[in-house]
Amino acid sequence: MKTRIASLAAAGALAVSAVVAAAAPASADPVPGSANQFYAYCSVDLLGVPLACTRTDVAHASHICQYVLTAAGLGLDCIQR
């Protein structure tokens, strides 16, 4: 029974990693002149706060983002292109 649960968990983890790999772009372009900024496509809510950001190439980017350290942990700081 334990091996069956372990194999189901492994299959689930493999399926999740395959979905993530399929959603990631083939090449993510860095922002020229900045080592820590990257192009991203973000869904935007009504208040203009970017949500669900994914690294992408310059042609498909809606935002330029960088990771920042906040009091709540690691967050994203994005500006719309």
Solvent accessible surface area in square Angstrom, and as a share of the most:
residue,aa,sasa,rsa
1,M,173,0.77
2,K,172,0.73
3,T,112,0.65
4,R,164,0.60
5,I,101,0.51
6,A,62,0.48
7,S,66,0.43
8,L,119,0.59
9,A,67,0.52
10,A,63,0.49
11,A,58,0.45
12,G,36,0.34
13,A,64,0.50
14,L,128,0.63
15,A,57,0.44
16,V,97,0.56
17,S,59,0.38
18,A,58,0.45
19,V,103,0.59
20,V,95,0.54
21,A,72,0.56
22,A,88,0.68
23,A,71,0.55
24,A,54,0.42
25,P,45,0.29
26,A,119,0.92
27,S,68,0.44
28,A,44,0.34
29,D,44,0.23
30,P,98,0.62
31,V,19,0.11
32,P,112,0.71
33,G,94,0.90
34,S,29,0.19
35,A,116,0.90
36,N,98,0.50
37,Q,55,0.25
38,F,10,0.04
39,Y,21,0.08
40,A,0,0.00
41,Y,122,0.46
42,C,5,0.03
43,S,60,0.39
44,V,69,0.39
45,D,55,0.28
46,L,183,0.91
47,L,158,0.78
48,G,48,0.47
49,V,79,0.46
50,P,35,0.22
51,L,93,0.46
52,A,83,0.64
53,C,35,0.21
54,T,62,0.36
55,R,109,0.40
56,T,12,0.07
57,D,34,0.18
58,V,65,0.37
59,A,86,0.66
60,H,122,0.55
61,A,16,0.13
62,S,27,0.18
63,H,5,0.02
64,I,34,0.17
65,C,1,0.01
66,Q,42,0.19
67,Y,109,0.42
68,V,47,0.27
69,L,154,0.76
70,T,69,0.40
71,A,120,0.93
72,A,107,0.83
73,G,29,0.28
74,L,128,0.64
75,G,23,0.23
76,L,78,0.39
77,D,70,0.36
78,C,22,0.13
79,I,107,0.54
80,Q,131,0.58
81,R,141,0.51
